[in-house]
Amino acid sequence: MYGTIAKFSLKPGMADEFGKVAASQDDVMGIPGYVSTVVYHSDTNPDECWLVVAFEDKASYVKNADDPA
């Protein structure tokens, strides 16, 4: 497994809107080597998030990262 972990903050009050947008991103299913995407929200601050994206291996991850599309 290989991927990215990113910490970010949403604008206050945008957590629900972000969830709707994230749920509508089904185009990732066709990416070779893609495994999953998970967004975690802090219990103490729902605007603080961690995004975890996983690929089968480093080669798949790098190939996707280098794809200009």
PyMOL CGO cylinders between C-alpha atoms (Angstrom):
from pymol import cmd
from pymol.cgo import CYLINDER

trace = [
    CYLINDER, 0.00, 0.00, 0.00, 1.17, 3.51, -0.79, 0.3, 1, 1, 1, 1, 1, 1,
    CYLINDER, 1.17, 3.51, -0.79, -0.54, 6.89, -0.70, 0.3, 1, 1, 1, 1, 1, 1,
    CYLINDER, -0.54, 6.89, -0.70, -0.98, 10.32, 0.76, 0.3, 1, 1, 1, 1, 1, 1,
    CYLINDER, -0.98, 10.32, 0.76, -2.05, 11.67, 4.13, 0.3, 1, 1, 1, 1, 1, 1,
    CYLINDER, -2.05, 11.67, 4.13, -2.97, 15.36, 4.10, 0.3, 1, 1, 1, 1, 1, 1,
    CYLINDER, -2.97, 15.36, 4.10, -4.13, 17.56, 6.97, 0.3, 1, 1, 1, 1, 1, 1,
    CYLINDER, -4.13, 17.56, 6.97, -6.31, 20.54, 6.07, 0.3, 1, 1, 1, 1, 1, 1,
    CYLINDER, -6.31, 20.54, 6.07, -8.88, 22.92, 7.50, 0.3, 1, 1, 1, 1, 1, 1,
    CYLINDER, -8.88, 22.92, 7.50, -12.25, 23.71, 6.02, 0.3, 1, 1, 1, 1, 1, 1,
    CYLINDER, -12.25, 23.71, 6.02, -13.80, 27.14, 6.20, 0.3, 1, 1, 1, 1, 1, 1,
    CYLINDER, -13.80, 27.14, 6.20, -16.11, 27.23, 9.24, 0.3, 1, 1, 1, 1, 1, 1,
    CYLINDER, -16.11, 27.23, 9.24, -19.48, 25.70, 8.48, 0.3, 1, 1, 1, 1, 1, 1,
    CYLINDER, -19.48, 25.70, 8.48, -18.40, 24.00, 5.24, 0.3, 1, 1, 1, 1, 1, 1,
    CYLINDER, -18.40, 24.00, 5.24, -18.05, 20.43, 6.57, 0.3, 1, 1, 1, 1, 1, 1,
    CYLINDER, -18.05, 20.43, 6.57, -21.44, 19.31, 5.19, 0.3, 1, 1, 1, 1, 1, 1,
    CYLINDER, -21.44, 19.31, 5.19, -20.78, 20.88, 1.78, 0.3, 1, 1, 1, 1, 1, 1,
    CYLINDER, -20.78, 20.88, 1.78, -17.33, 19.26, 1.64, 0.3, 1, 1, 1, 1, 1, 1,
    CYLINDER, -17.33, 19.26, 1.64, -18.93, 15.88, 2.43, 0.3, 1, 1, 1, 1, 1, 1,
    CYLINDER, -18.93, 15.88, 2.43, -21.37, 16.25, -0.46, 0.3, 1, 1, 1, 1, 1, 1,
    CYLINDER, -21.37, 16.25, -0.46, -18.60, 17.16, -2.90, 0.3, 1, 1, 1, 1, 1, 1,
    CYLINDER, -18.60, 17.16, -2.90, -16.36, 14.33, -1.69, 0.3, 1, 1, 1, 1, 1, 1,
    CYLINDER, -16.36, 14.33, -1.69, -19.18, 11.81, -2.02, 0.3, 1, 1, 1, 1, 1, 1,
    CYLINDER, -19.18, 11.81, -2.02, -19.78, 12.84, -5.64, 0.3, 1, 1, 1, 1, 1, 1,
    CYLINDER, -19.78, 12.84, -5.64, -16.20, 12.07, -6.72, 0.3, 1, 1, 1, 1, 1, 1,
    CYLINDER, -16.20, 12.07, -6.72, -16.77, 8.63, -8.23, 0.3, 1, 1, 1, 1, 1, 1,
    CYLINDER, -16.77, 8.63, -8.23, -14.38, 9.11, -11.15, 0.3, 1, 1, 1, 1, 1, 1,
    CYLINDER, -14.38, 9.11, -11.15, -11.47, 7.75, -9.08, 0.3, 1, 1, 1, 1, 1, 1,
    CYLINDER, -11.47, 7.75, -9.08, -12.75, 4.20, -9.48, 0.3, 1, 1, 1, 1, 1, 1,
    CYLINDER, -12.75, 4.20, -9.48, -11.19, 3.91, -12.95, 0.3, 1, 1, 1, 1, 1, 1,
    CYLINDER, -11.19, 3.91, -12.95, -7.69, 4.90, -11.79, 0.3, 1, 1, 1, 1, 1, 1,
    CYLINDER, -7.69, 4.90, -11.79, -5.35, 1.89, -12.03, 0.3, 1, 1, 1, 1, 1, 1,
    CYLINDER, -5.35, 1.89, -12.03, -4.07, 0.85, -8.61, 0.3, 1, 1, 1, 1, 1, 1,
    CYLINDER, -4.07, 0.85, -8.61, -6.48, 3.11, -6.68, 0.3, 1, 1, 1, 1, 1, 1,
    CYLINDER, -6.48, 3.11, -6.68, -7.72, 1.47, -3.45, 0.3, 1, 1, 1, 1, 1, 1,
    CYLINDER, -7.72, 1.47, -3.45, -9.57, 4.02, -1.33, 0.3, 1, 1, 1, 1, 1, 1,
    CYLINDER, -9.57, 4.02, -1.33, -10.08, 7.54, -0.05, 0.3, 1, 1, 1, 1, 1, 1,
    CYLINDER, -10.08, 7.54, -0.05, -11.08, 8.34, 3.53, 0.3, 1, 1, 1, 1, 1, 1,
    CYLINDER, -11.08, 8.34, 3.53, -11.68, 11.72, 5.18, 0.3, 1, 1, 1, 1, 1, 1,
    CYLINDER, -11.68, 11.72, 5.18, -11.41, 11.95, 8.95, 0.3, 1, 1, 1, 1, 1, 1,
    CYLINDER, -11.41, 11.95, 8.95, -12.81, 14.90, 10.93, 0.3, 1, 1, 1, 1, 1, 1,
    CYLINDER, -12.81, 14.90, 10.93, -11.50, 15.93, 14.33, 0.3, 1, 1, 1, 1, 1, 1,
    CYLINDER, -11.50, 15.93, 14.33, -13.87, 15.32, 17.26, 0.3, 1, 1, 1, 1, 1, 1,
    CYLINDER, -13.87, 15.32, 17.26, -12.98, 18.68, 18.78, 0.3, 1, 1, 1, 1, 1, 1,
    CYLINDER, -12.98, 18.68, 18.78, -13.03, 20.69, 15.53, 0.3, 1, 1, 1, 1, 1, 1,
    CYLINDER, -13.03, 20.69, 15.53, -15.11, 19.31, 12.63, 0.3, 1, 1, 1, 1, 1, 1,
    CYLINDER, -15.11, 19.31, 12.63, -13.42, 21.78, 10.27, 0.3, 1, 1, 1, 1, 1, 1,
    CYLINDER, -13.42, 21.78, 10.27, -10.03, 20.10, 10.86, 0.3, 1, 1, 1, 1, 1, 1,
    CYLINDER, -10.03, 20.10, 10.86, -9.63, 17.10, 8.55, 0.3, 1, 1, 1, 1, 1, 1,
    CYLINDER, -9.63, 17.10, 8.55, -7.22, 14.44, 7.40, 0.3, 1, 1, 1, 1, 1, 1,
    CYLINDER, -7.22, 14.44, 7.40, -7.47, 13.00, 3.90, 0.3, 1, 1, 1, 1, 1, 1,
    CYLINDER, -7.47, 13.00, 3.90, -6.03, 9.52, 3.32, 0.3, 1, 1, 1, 1, 1, 1,
    CYLINDER, -6.03, 9.52, 3.32, -5.71, 8.22, -0.26, 0.3, 1, 1, 1, 1, 1, 1,
    CYLINDER, -5.71, 8.22, -0.26, -4.38, 4.70, -0.82, 0.3, 1, 1, 1, 1, 1, 1,
    CYLINDER, -4.38, 4.70, -0.82, -2.98, 2.94, -3.89, 0.3, 1, 1, 1, 1, 1, 1,
    CYLINDER, -2.98, 2.94, -3.89, -1.93, -0.69, -4.33, 0.3, 1, 1, 1, 1, 1, 1,
    CYLINDER, -1.93, -0.69, -4.33, 1.74, 0.24, -4.66, 0.3, 1, 1, 1, 1, 1, 1,
    CYLINDER, 1.74, 0.24, -4.66, 4.18, 3.10, -5.15, 0.3, 1, 1, 1, 1, 1, 1,
    CYLINDER, 4.18, 3.10, -5.15, 4.33, 2.61, -8.93, 0.3, 1, 1, 1, 1, 1, 1,
    CYLINDER, 4.33, 2.61, -8.93, 0.54, 3.10, -9.28, 0.3, 1, 1, 1, 1, 1, 1,
    CYLINDER, 0.54, 3.10, -9.28, 0.64, 6.14, -7.00, 0.3, 1, 1, 1, 1, 1, 1,
    CYLINDER, 0.64, 6.14, -7.00, 3.49, 7.78, -8.91, 0.3, 1, 1, 1, 1, 1, 1,
    CYLINDER, 3.49, 7.78, -8.91, 1.89, 7.04, -12.28, 0.3, 1, 1, 1, 1, 1, 1,
    CYLINDER, 1.89, 7.04, -12.28, -1.33, 8.72, -11.13, 0.3, 1, 1, 1, 1, 1, 1,
    CYLINDER, -1.33, 8.72, -11.13, 0.53, 11.68, -9.60, 0.3, 1, 1, 1, 1, 1, 1,
    CYLINDER, 0.53, 11.68, -9.60, 2.45, 12.22, -12.86, 0.3, 1, 1, 1, 1, 1, 1,
    CYLINDER, 2.45, 12.22, -12.86, -0.71, 12.07, -15.01, 0.3, 1, 1, 1, 1, 1, 1,
    CYLINDER, -0.71, 12.07, -15.01, -1.55, 15.63, -16.13, 0.3, 1, 1, 1, 1, 1, 1,
    CYLINDER, -1.55, 15.63, -16.13, -5.27, 14.75, -16.31, 0.3, 1, 1, 1, 1, 1, 1,
]
cmd.load_cgo(trace, "trace")
